[in-house]
Amino acid sequence: MEQLKSRSSSGTASQPAALVEMPKQLGDYRIVQEIGRGGMGVVYEAIQESLRRRVAVKVFSNLTLSEPRHLRRFEREARTAANLHHTNIVPVFGVGQQEDLHYFAMQLIDGRGLDEVLRELRRLCLDSETRDYHALAPPTSQVDSTFSVTAAALHLMNGRLTSVAATEQETDATRTAIQTCDQDLTSPGITSTAILDPGDTSNVARLAASKHSGSANTDSTHAFDGSPVYWQSIAKIGLQIADALEYAHEQGVLHRDIKPANLLLDAQGTVWITDFGLAKAIDQDDLSLSGDVVGTLRYMSPEQFNGNHNKKSDVYSLGLTLYELLLLRPAFDDPDRHRLIQQIAQGNPPKLRRLNPQIPRDLETIVLTATAVDPQHRYASAGAMARDLNRFLEDRPILARRSGPVERLWRWGRRNPAVASLSTSLLVVLLSSLAWINVEWRQAEMEKERATAANRRAESNLRLALESMDRMLQKFTPQWLEQPSAPQVEGEEPEVPFQMTVSENNAEFLQQILKFYDQFAEENAENPDLRFATAKASSRIGQIRRRLGQPEQAEDAYHRALELFAEMPNDFEDHETLAIETAIAQRELGLTLQLDLQRRSRTEDMLTLALRTLDASNPKKLSDKASLEVARTLHELGTLFLSSGKRAEAHSNHERELEILTRLRKQDPGNPEARFLQARCNRNLSLLAFPSRRTESGATSSSSQDVKRARQNISEAIELLEQLRRDFPDFPDYQCELSETLVASARITMAITSRDPTATDAGRQAAIQLHTAIYLAEQLVRVHPTIPRYRLALLAGHYRMAARLRDLKQSSGALRHHRKTVELCVELVEQFPEIAIYQRYLNHLYRQLIRAVETRHGKDETWRQVVTDAAQQMSKYLQATAAESSGLELARRYHRLGELYYDLENFANARPAFETAVRYWQGLDPELPIIFALARTKHALGNSLRELNELELSQRELEEAILLQRTLGFPRAPSTSTPRTFWKQELRQQYRSLANTLDLMGNRQEANHMRAEASKLLTPAPSTEAPPEPAA
């Protein structure tokens, strides 16, 4: 039930409530009794007569809502709150007005405000005789008939819930309690309370005691020692609130006043959010007011002082609430309101574990992330915070990582004991090696003049130690962790390959190792081995940073490594190793640049430079190690060409790669790196072989030899990966690669069955492969939830399964898998909001989901919701990538955004989207596909303007679209008739759209003329092919 916030009795803040007299009836609600009174209004228990149920009615006088803007906001937000339906939000049943009284009707909750619970927790912790919290829990038979504040506090401490049964019987003691509490609510020293049910008299004495003790308990800095159960109780509270806030935010509603007084804990352990959307409507704007406004200030985010409030502000307030529950003291507690505002605006609250080391580190990280001063450093949404709280409760790694490498390694070891033992051994050896190097080298320098032989021995030991360290560094950045294969999307322009990210459990540790290299190399600047080791370590850091979704830091590390490699003396004895390491850094830098939409063209240059560094013109002269790096670089070049549609160049590079790998495998058949790379090479060759070309009608075609070669290549790839998975079960990327390759194989098999429906065995084989691929990827995601590559592999399996079921006209199953692809991609976008590639792919997945929903259900409410979600995601994508996207990319995406709004009949938003697309089209070179796309966008803009009754503007845009379309004429060879057919269809639709506009303008004669022009363009068999796409 609603919490009443009382203000100080001084001034006028408490006058409105005092002027509200208890009515007997408010509309359908018969008032039973008053159960709470504060400065803003009064809460009554009432009976809703039509439904015969007990409710709570909160009443405001016209003095409270005296200003018109307050009344308008009250009415608007009240109706908004009534549309929220969530387990953790107090339901608003109705809103109304009777004479000068405005009121809400809400569910009557048997619960206690968290502000009360906090005060009781402080009291219990300060009472030396109540340290045995378990002993404090009364037996069930002796519990009051209501959920007392002591029971709520003990529930949090013990993680136990006392079962209670509500009663409606009133006693004289009950009435006395109500009267006492009514008086206390308007008395100085009581900042917040809740009278929830009339049967509990145990709280009266504590209220009176609190009144006399002032704020001693509130200001106490006593640290509650806590227990694992208590920390989990707080996390569960936060999870429920965050989930409710995420739901409300999705509905477009901000709470604006999350704090303990607006949160109720009931006897079942459910947390309820109250005052949803109301506090902003009825609170004064002046921050200098006393009473509850000061209490509210403690939970306000810094940006709110500048008049800004968004979803992250609610996340911040929730974080401060959890902070207070963990320490039993506010994060900011200066009694002077001006200093309090300055305290909030200038800095973060004290670290939780600094005040109470018993608080779990991950829980501290969650709270500190939520309460970051800069909104950009907070959780992207309440849902993201809820998921981290859920990970904490499930003892899984959270995503908002701030803890150190040792603690993360320990948690990982608890989940992977078998692998942890090996990792621990490596760590011990590595640290020992560092100490050994330092001692050996320093001793050698000191004894250099006196013992030349000892110095040579020390240098030899140094070289061995550095090599040992480098091998262990490679364990952290193994070469088999390659770029994942992006799920191929038909009908879309080539995409940047997806960025693979690994766990952060070694990044900080390696960064510390790099600092050691730097210091050690500076002290021994004349030693080339140390300089070379420092350069290699920097290159390894670059690989880790790139996989952590940190391309800028990765680029810095690669540039630094290349500078150090370039400074190596010409007489450096291991020239080939220097060339290999330089080429690796060049190749990895190229792959990092590929993630930047503005610099992706430099990737090919860097990969080519790496080949020149390795002197790849004659790989037979190179060592096996150098040859393997040549093969890796050729593979990346081939993949780059394949993704950009340069099939001939891709085929040439993969054939050269395969030649090298075949030779290496003859010399060493068991070499896992060569086997793995050959499997990936075979997969790409299978995609190049099938399908290989298009017919004049646009359909794909391959010869029987192409099909045979494609199936042979993909089968060899699967066989190699299955054997690698058996030989190296602790290498999860082998399993991931197998899942991706099975998806590629199913795609080829599905293409065969589409041309030959009688090939039922091939269809069954595709189904088995996809089910196996999904199963393998699900295993990886479950064991390694923080590695996006595995989630991408799972997404690819569901995407291809959806396509298969769609082809089989199984719309229900297809829809289920389409929804799963969107769900997985949304998780990636939330985890890595700065990586625009994930957002771009999500936009396409939404497009597929919209089609699937329309096929299954038509354009019903479900369809509208999906289209709305897609429009919101597209808007986020455009905002995030506007600065780094090309004009062509932006023109396409804004046109698509306009289409989404047009489908929703939201023409007011469709218009600016189409207008923006037109501006970007007009900024590009006027090539044929660009002009055609510009005409299409102007056509769509003209239709939107007509719906907005901007008829003259609509006429102008449609006439310009027709002019552009007729100017094109589509001069193509007769053998490629599809583009001209589509051109005629588009022009015919443009004429018809213009006729509709002219009809509304009253120009019937000209409208009929336009329809006649459209009729001239009719063709016997209209094409359904897609329009030509401008080249990327």
N, C-alpha and C positions, 0 to 999 in steps of 0.2 A: 504494500500500500504506500501511498505517497508519503514522503518525508517533508515535514514543515521546518523551514529554516527561520528561526527567530532572530530578529535584530535586537540591538541594544535598546533598552527602554528609553534612552534619551533621544530627543529629537522626534521627528514625525515618522520614522521608518516603521513603527509598529502600530500606527494609528489606523490604517485601513482595516486590518483584521479586527481591531477592537470595535469597529463600527458595524461589523457583519453580525447580525442577530440570527439565531438558528431558525431557519424556515421549517415549516411542517411538511411541505411538498415542493419538489423541484421537478416539474414535468412528470415523467414516469417514475420518479424516485421518491419514495416516502422516507423522510429522514427519521432515523432511530435515535441517534445520539451523536454528540460531538466527541471526537477522539483525538483531536489535535488542533493547535492554534499557533499561528506564527505571524510575522510581519507582513506576509504577502497574502494570506488567506486562511481558510479554516477547512479541516477535513472532517467529514461526517461519515458515520456508518449509515447505510441506507438499504432499503429493500427496493429492487426493481420489480414493480408490481406485475408488469406484463410477463416477465419470465420467472418471478418468484425466486430471486436469488439475491444474496447479500453482496453489496458492492461498496466501494469507497467513493465518495463524491467530494471533490475539492472545489471550493467556492471562492471566487474573487469578487470584490466589490468594484463598482465603477470608479472609485477613487484609485484603486490599484492600477487600473487600465484607463487612466484619465486622458492620456494623449491619444489622438486618433491613430498615430502610427503604431502605438503599442497595441491598440485594439485590433488593427488589421493584422499585425504580426501574430497576435494571439490566435485569431481565427484561422489564419493560414496554416500555422504550424500545428495547431491542435488537430486539424483535419489530416495533416500529414502524419502525425503520430498515430492517429487512429487506423492508418493503413499499414502499420507495422505489426507483423505477426511472427513472433519469435519466442522460443522457449524462455529466453532470459530477458525479455522486455515486458514490463508491466502493461497488459493490454488496456487500451483506452476504448471503452465501449461507446462513448458518445460525448458530444459537446453541446451545450445549449445556453440559453439566456432567459431569465425570468425577471422582468422589471429591470432593476439596476444590478442584478447579480449575474455573473458569468460563471459557468461551472464545467467540470469534467467528471465523467463517471468512469471508474477504473475497477479492475479486479481487486478484491480484498485479499491481501497477502499476509499470511501468518509468518512474519519474519522480523529480523532485527537489522537496523542500519549498521553498516560497517564502521561508522563513526562511533556508535555505541559499543560495538564489539572491540574496537581499538582501545577505548577507555577501560573496558573490563579486562582486556589483556594486560594493560599497564598495571591495573590494580592487582591482578593476580601475580604478576611478576615482581611487584614491589612488596608483596606479602610473603615474608620469609617462611610462614607456616604452611604455605600452599605450594611448595616446590614439587610435591608428588602430584602432578597434574592428573594422572590416571585415577588416583584415589578421590579426586574431586568430583568425578562424574557420579551423579546420584543414581541409584538403582531405578529401573524403569517404573517400578510401582510407586516410587516416592516423588516422581517428577510432577511439576505443576501441569495443568491442562493446556498450557501454552508453551511456546518455544521461548524460553527465557534468554536474556543476554548472556548469562553465565554459561548456559548450555551451548550457545553459539560459540563463545570463546573457547570452551573446552573441546568442542568439536574440531576447531582448527588445530588446537594443540595435540589432540590425540588421534585425529583422523577418524574419530568415531562420531556417530550420529545417534542421539537419543530419540527413540521413537515416541512421539507424543500424539495424543488425540485431541482435536479441537473440541471445545464445548461452547454452547451458546447460553449457558446459565449464568446469570449475573447475581452477585452477592453484594452485601453492603460494603464489604471491603473493596470490591471492584469499583463501586461508585466513588468511594473515598479516593481510590487510586487515580481515577479519571480526574477528579476535581484537583487533586494535588498536582497532577501532571499538567493540567490546563494552566495552573498558576505558574508552574516552573517554566513552561514554554515561553512565557513573556517576562521572565525574571532575568536580571543581569547574571552573567557567569555561565549560563547554559547556552552553548553555541549551536547545538543541534541535538535533536532527540527524535524518537519515533514511538508512538503509542499504537501498537498494532492489533492487539486483542485485549478485551476488557478483563480477562481472567487472571492476568499476571500482576500480582501486587509486590513481587520481590524486587522489582526495579525501583519502587518508590523510595525506599531508604537510600539507595545508592544515588538517586537523583538529588535527594536532599543533601546527602553528604557531598556530592559534587558541587552543589550550590555554595556550600560553605568553604570548600577547599579551594575554590577558584580554579586556576589552570595548572595547578602543580602537577597533576598527572599528565596533562596534555604536553607540558614542556619537559617532561622527564626525559633524560637521555640514557636511561638504563637500557642496556642491550639485552634483549631476550636471547638466551642461549639457543633456543630452538631445538629441533630434532628433524631427522629426514621426513618424518610424517608431516610435521608442520610446514616444511618447505614445499612439500608436494601439495598440501592443502592450499597454500597461497598460489601455487602454479595453476591448480585447478580453477580457483577463483578467476585468475587472470585469463585463462583459456576461455571460460564461459563469457566473460565480458568482451574479450577481443572478438570472439565469434559473433556476438550480438552486434557489436559495432560494425564489423565487416558487412553483416546483413543490412544494417541501417544505411551504411554508406552506399551500398549497391542500390538502395532505393532512393538515393539522393538526399538523405537526411543526416545532418550533423547534430550531435548531442550538445556540444558547446559547454557542458558543465559536469564532466565526469569527476567525481570525488567520492570519498567514503559515505558522505551523508546521502548521496543519491543512489546508493547500492544496498540492496537488501539481501540478507542470507536467511533462507527459510530452513525448516526442520529437515527437509530432504537433501540439504546441501546445494540447492539451486540458488544462484545469484540472480537478482532481478535489477534491471536498470530502470530508474524512475525519472520523472521530469524530462522526458525525451523531447527535446526541441522547445521546451517551455521557458527554461531559465533565461535564455536570451530575450524572449519576448517580454518578460515582466521585470527583469532586473534593470536597475538604473545604469546609465552609461558612465556616470561619474565614478572614477576609481577611488575617490577620497571618501566614499560612504563607509560607514562603520558596520559592525555586525557581520552578517553572512558574506558580504562582499569581500571582507578581509580573508575569511575562510576560503572563499572561492579563488582569491588571488593566489593562494598557495599552490593551486593546481592548474593555473593558467600557463600556457606556453609563451615563450618570449615573443613570438610573432603576433600574439593577440594584443600586445600593447601598441602595435602599429595598425590595429584594425584588421589584421589578416587572420583568418581562421579556415582551416581545411581539415581533411581527414587525419593528417599527421598531428594536428593539434589535439584531437581526441586520443590518439595513440600516446602522445606525451603525457596527457592528464592521467591516463590509465597507468603509465609507467610510474608516475609519482605516487599513485595510490598503492601500487604493489611495493614501492620503495618503503612507504610508511608501514605497511603490513609486515614487512620483513624486519624492520628495525624498531617498530613501535614508536617512531618519532617522525615528524614531517621532514621532507627533504630540505625545505626552506622554512625557517621558523622565526625569523626576525620579527619582534612584536611591532616595530615601526613599519607602517605600510609603505612609506617611500623607500626605506632601505630594503624592504622585502621585494619591491618591484625591481630595484637595482640588482639585488641578489639573483633574482630569477633571470633577468635579461643578460647578465654578464658571465654567468658560468654554470658549469654542471654541479650537481650535488656531490657531497663527499662519496668516495667509493664505499660501497656496502661492506665489502670484506675488510676494509681498513677499520671499520667500526665493529664488525662482527665477523671474524674469520670463519665461523661455522657455516655461513651462508654458502651454498654451492656456487662454484665459479661460473657455471653456465647460466644459472639463474641470475646472477649478478650481471653477466653480459647482456642477457635479454633486457633487463630493466634499464641498464645504462644505455643500451642502443635505443630503447624507446624514449629515453629522456635526454637525448643529445640536443644541445642548443641549436645546432644547424639542422633544419628539417631534412636536408638532403642526406644526413648521416643517420636518420631514424629509419625504422622499418617503412617500406614502401606503402604498406597498408596494414590495417588491423588484422587482416587474414594472414599476412606474412608473420606477424607477431604470434598469432594463435598457433600457427604451424610449428614455430620454434618452441613454444611452450609445450606443445604436444610431444615434440621430439625430446624435450627435457624429461617429461613424465615417462616416456618409453625408454629412457636411458640411451637415446641415440644422439649423435653429434648435432648440435644446432648449427644453423647457417651463419648467424651473426657471430663469427668467431673472433674473440679477443684473447682467449686464454693462450698460454705459452705452449711450445711444442712438446715439452715433457708431459704435461697433463693430457694433451690431445693424444699422444702416443699411448699413454696409459689407458685411456678410454677405448682406443682402437684395439689395444691388446686384450681388453676384457671381452671384446666381441670376436676377436680372431686369435685365440691363444696359440694355435699351431704356428701361424706366421709371425706372431709377436715375438716368439722366442728367437727366431732368426734375426728379426729386426733389432732386437735388444743386443744380440751378439755383435751385429754390425756397428751399432752405435758405440758400444764399449770399445771395440777395436779401433773405430775412427777417432774417438777421443784419446785413446792411448797413443795412436799414431801422431796426433797433433803434439802431444807432450814429448814424445820421443824425438820428433823432428827438431823441435826447439832446443832440447837439451843437446842432441847430437851436434847440431850445427854450431851452436854457441861454443861448445867445447872444442870443436874442430878449429874455429877461428882463434880461440885463445891459445891453442897449442900449435898453430900453423907453422911458426918459425922453428919450434923445437921438435916437431914430429911430423915430417912430411908424409910419411907412410900412414900415420893415423888420420891425417887430413884427407888423403885419398880414400881411406876406408870410410870416413864420415860422409864424404861426398857420395860414395857408392850407396851407403845406407840411406842418405837423403833421397837419392833417385828412386831407390826401391820403395821408400815410404811414400813418396809422392805418387808413384805408380799405384801403390796399394790404395791410397786415398782416392785417386781418380777412379779406380775400379768401383770403390764403394759409392762414390758420387754418381756413377752410372746406374747404380741400383736405385737411386732416387729419381733419375731421369732416363729410364731405359729407352733404347731406340725403337722398341716395338710399340711404344705408345704413340701412334701416328694420328693424323687427322682422321676423324670419322667420315664415313660417307653420308652425305646429305640424302634424305629420301627424295628420289627424283620426282618432279612434278610436271605432268604433261600440261601443255598450254601456257606455261609460265616462262618468262625470260630466264636465261641462265643465272643461277644464284651463286653468291659467294659460299664456298664450302663452310659447313658449320664448324665453329670453334670448339675444340675439345678441352675440357677442364678437369683437373684432377684434384684430389684432396689437398688441403693446406697443411697437412700434418708434418711436412718437411720444409716448407718455404722459409719460415723464420729461422729454422735451424741452419739451412744452407746459407742464408743471409749472414748469420754470425760466422760461419766458416769463411765466407768471402772476406769479412773484415779481418779475420786472422791472416788470410793470404796477403791482403793489402799491407798490413803492418809488418809481416814477416819479410815481404819483398822489399819494402822500403828500407828495412834495416840491413838487407843484403842485396842492395841494388845491382851489384856487379854480377850476380849469379843469374844466368839466363834460364836455368831450369825453374827457378822460383817465379820469374816473370811469366814464363810459359804456363806454369801451373795456375797462376792467378788469372791469366786470360781464359784458360779452359774452364775454371770455376765460374767466371763471369758468364761464359757461354751457357753453362749448365743452369745458372740462375735465370738466364733469359728463357730457357725452355720451360722451367717451372712457372715463371711469371706469365708466359703466354698461355699456358694451360690453366692458369688460375683466373683467366679472364682479365688480365692486366696488360694489354698490348703496349701501352706507353712505357711502363717499367721494363717490359721485355725488350722493346726496341733500344732503350738506353743501355741495357746490359749487353746486347749484341754489338752495338756500336763501340762500347768500351772494350769488349773482347777483341774486335777487329783492330782497334787502335793499338792494343798491346801486341797482337800478332804482327802487325806491320812494323813495330819497333824492334822486333827480334833481329839479332845480328845476322849478317849474311853467311857467316861461317857456323851457324847453328847446326850441330851435327845431325840431328834427326829431321832432315828437311821434309821427308814425306809425311811424317806425323804432323808437322807444322801446316803443310798444305791441306791435309785431311781436316784438321780442326778449323782452319780458316774457312774451308768450303762448307763445313757443317754450320758455322756461324752465319755465313752468307745465305745458305739455303733457309735456315730457320728465320732469319731476318726477312727474307722474301715472303715466307708464309705468314709472318706477322703483318707485313704491309698489306697482304691480301685482305685482311680484315678491315682495312680502312677503305671506304668506298671511293675516296678521292685519289688514293695512291695504289689501288689494286693493280694498275697497269705496270707498276714497277716490279711486280712479283716475277714476271717472266725474265726481266733483266737480271735480277739477283740470282735466279736459278741458273741462267746461262753463264753468269760470272762464276758461279760455283763450279760448273763443269770445266770452265777454262782453268780455274785454279787447280783442279785435279788433273789437268792435262788429259782429258777424256777422249781425245781424238784417236788414241790407240790404246784401249783399255787392257789389251793383252800384255802390254809392257808394265802394267801396274801390279802392285801387290794385291793379294786377296782382300785386304782391309780397304784399300783405296778403291778397288773395283766395286765392293759392296756399296760404298758411298756414292759412286757414280751411278749405280743401279737405283739407289734411293732417290737421287736427284732427278734422274730420267723419269722415275715413276711420278714424282710431283709435277714435273713438266707435262707428262701425259695426262694426268688428272686435270691439270689446269686447262689444257687444250680441250679435253672432253667436256668439261663443264661449260666452256665458252663456244661449243659447237664446231671447233676446228678438228674434225674427225681424222683427216689425213695426217695432220701433225701429231695428234694423239697416238694414232696407230704406229707411226714411225718411231716415236720415243718408247712406246711399250715393247715393240719388237726388239729394239736395241737393248732394253732392259732385260727382256727374256733371254736374249743371247748370253748376256753376262751371267745371269743367274743359273742358266743351264750349265755353263762351264764351272761355276763355283760349286754347284751341287755334285758334279761328277767328281771333283776333287775331295769334297767333304759332304757326302750324302746326308749326314745328320745335322748339318748346320741349321739351327732353328731360325736364325735371322733370314737366311736365304730362302728357306722354305716358306716362311711367313710372307716375305716380299713377293715371292712367285705366286702365292695364292691370291694376293691382292692384284697382281699384274694380270693373272688369268681372268679375274672377275671383270676388270676393265676391258680386256680384249673381248670377252663375251658380249658386253654391252655395245662395243663397237661393231661387232659382227652382226648383231640382231637387235632391232631392225636397222637396216643399213641405208635404205633410200625410200623415196616417196613416188607414187604414181602420179599421173596427171590429175587425177581426182583428189589427190591429197592423202590417200590411204597409204599406209606403210607396206613395203613389199620387201621380201628377202628370198633369195634362191634357196633351194634345198641344201646346197653346200654351205650357205651362210648359217642356216639353222643348225646343221650338224656341227659346224665349227663352234658356234656359240654354246651349244649344249655340252660339247666336249670340254671347252675351257671352264665352264662353270662347274662341271662335275669334278674336274681336277682340283679346282680351288676348294671345293667342299671337302674332298678327300684329304688334301693337305691340312686344312684347318682342323678337321676331326682328329687327325693323328697328332697334331700339335697340342690339341686340348687334352688328349689322353697322356701325352708325354710330359706336359707342363700344366697340371691342374691348378697350380697356384698363380698362373698368369691369366687374370680375368679378361684381358683384351683379346686373347685368342678366342674365348667364348663369344665375346661381343662381335668380333669380325665374322665368326661363323654365323651368328644370327643375321648380320647384315647381308652376307653372301647368300644365305637361304632365301632372303627376301628378293634379292636380285634374280636368283634362279626361278622363283615363283613368278616373277614378272615376265621372264622369257617364256615360261610354260603357259602363262595366261594368254600371251600374245599368239601362241600356237593354237590354243583352243578357240580363240576368237575367230580364227580363219577356218577352223575345222571343228565344228560342234560335235562331230562324232568321236573326237579324241577324248573320250571320257576318262581314260587312264591318266592322261596328262592333267586333266582337271583335278582328279583326286590327288595326284602327286603335288600339285600347287597348294592344295588345301593342307596336306600333311606338312609341307615345308613351312608354310606360314604359321601353322599352329606350333611347330617346333621352334621357329624363330621367336615367336612371342613368348613361349615358355622360357627359352634361354635368357632373353632380355629381362623378363620379369624376375628371374633368379638374381641377375646382376643388380637390378634396381633395389631389390629387397636387401641384399647384403651390402651394397655400396650406394646408399641413397643420395650421397652428395656429389656423385660424378655424373655430370650431364650427358656425357657421351652414351652411357647406358640407357638413359631415359630417351635419348634420340633414337637409339636402336629399337627400343620398344615402340616408339612413335611410328617408325618406319614400318614395323610389322603390322600394326593396327591400320595404318594408312593403306597398305596394299591389300589387306584383308577386306577393308571397306570397299575398295575398287572391285575386288573379285565378287563380293556379294551383290554389289550394284549391277554388275554385268549379268548376274544370275537372277536379277529382278527380285532379290530378297531384301526389300527396303528396310525391314525392321532390323535385321542383323547389320546391314550397312550403316544405318543410323547409329547403332550402338557403338560401332568402331569409330565412326567419325567423331562422336562425342568424346571418345577416349583420346583421340589425337589432339583435340582442342584442350582437353584437361591437362595432358602432359606438357603441351607447349605453353600453356598459361603458367605452369609451375616454373618453366625455364625463364619466361619473361619476368616473373616476379623475383626469381633468384638472381638474374643478371639483367636488370632493366637498362643498363648502359650498352648492351650488345644489341644493336638494331636488327641484326640478322634474324634473331629469334622472333622479334616482333613482326618482321616482314613475312616470315613463314607462317606465323599465327594468322595473319590476315588472309592468306590463301586457304588455310585450314578452315577458317570461318566460312569462306566462300563455298567450300565443299559441303560443310555442315548445313548451310542454308539450303542448298539444293536437295540434300538428303531429307531435311525436315519437310520441305515443300512437297517432295515426292511422296512422303509417308502420310503427312497430315494436311497438306494444303497450306494456305496462308492463314493459319489460325493463330491463336494467342502465343503458342509455343514458337511458331515461326517468327512472330513479331519480336519476341524476347531475344531470340538468337540474332536477328538482324540488328537489333538495338545494341547488343553486346559487341557485335562485329564493328559497328560504327564507332563505338567508344574506343575499341582497341585501335582502329585505324587512326582516329584522332590522336591518341597517345603516340602512335608510331610516327606520325607526321611531325608532331611537336618535338619528338626526341631526335629525329634524323634530318630536320630541315636544313641545318647548317652543313651537313656532310653529304647530302644527296644531290644527284645531278638534276638538271631541269627536266630531263626526260622521265626520270623516276618520279619526281614530284607531280608532273602532269598526269601520269598514269594513275597515281595513288589518289590524287584529289578528284579525278574523274570517277574512280571507284567509290570514294566516299560520297560523292554526290548521288551516285546510283543507289547506294544503301539508303540514304535519306529519302530519295524519291520513292523507293519501294515502301518506305514507312509512311509515305504521304506527308513527310515533314519537309514541305517545299521551302519553308523559310531557311532551313539549314542547307538544303540541296543547292539553292541558288548561289551562296558564296563559295561553296565547294567547286561548282562548275565554273564560276567566274575565275577562281584562282587557277584551275586547270587551263582555262583559255589563255591566261596570261603566260603560263609556263610554255604552252604549245607555241605561242607567238614569239617567244624568245629563242626558239630553236631554228636551225637551218630549214628552209621551206622545201624539204624533200617530199616526195610523193606520199609515203606513209604518214609523215607528220601532218600534211595538209588534210589527208583523209581523217586522221584522228581529231584534228581541230574541227572539222565539219561535224563529226559525231558529237563532240562536246558542246558545240554551239546548238546543235539540234536538241540535246538534253536540256541545255540552259533555256532554250526557247519554250520547251514544254513546261519547265518549272515556273517560268515567268507567267505563262498563261494560267496556271493553277493559282498564282498569287494575284491574278487579275491585272497584271502589268501587261496589257494587251499590245500596246505600241512597241514596248521593248521586246516582247515575244515575237512580234512580226519582224522586227529588225534582225534579231538573232537567227530566226528561221530562214529569212531571205538570204542572209550571209552564208548560212550553212548550205543552202541550195546552190548559191553562186560558186562556193568552193567545190562542191561536189560535181557540178557540171563542168567547171574548169578542168578538173582532173581528167574526166573522160576515160580513165583507166586504160591507157594504151599498152596493152599486153599482147603477147603472141597468141594466136588462136588456140594453141595447144594447152594454154593455161587459162581456162575459161572461168575457173572458180572465183578469182578476185573480181572479174567484171560482173559476174552474177550477183555477188554480194554488193557491189557498187550500185547496181540497179535497184536492189531491194532497199538499200539505205536511202537512196534518192526518192524512191516511191514513198517511203515512210515520212520523209521530210516534207514532201508535197502534201501529204495527208495531215500532218501536224499543222502546217501553215493554213490549210483549209479550215481546220477546227478553230484556230485563232481568228481567222477572218469571219467565220460564222458568229463568234461572240462579239465581234466588232460591228456586226450588222451588214457586212459587205458580202451578201449572198452570191452575187454574180461572180466576183473574183474567187470566192471559195469554190464554187462549182468548176471554175476554170482550173484551179489547182488539182481538183480531184480528177479532172479529165487528163491532165498531164500525168498524174500517177497511174491512171489506167493504161496509158501507152507503154508503161514499163513492165506490165505483167509478163511473167514467164511461165511456161507450162509446169515446170518443177522447181519451185523456189529452193535455193540452196540453204542449208542450215550450217554451212561452214563458218568458222570464226573469221573476223576481219583480219587483214594483214596487220602485223605488229611492227611498229618502228624498231629498227635495230638498236640494240643496247650500245 
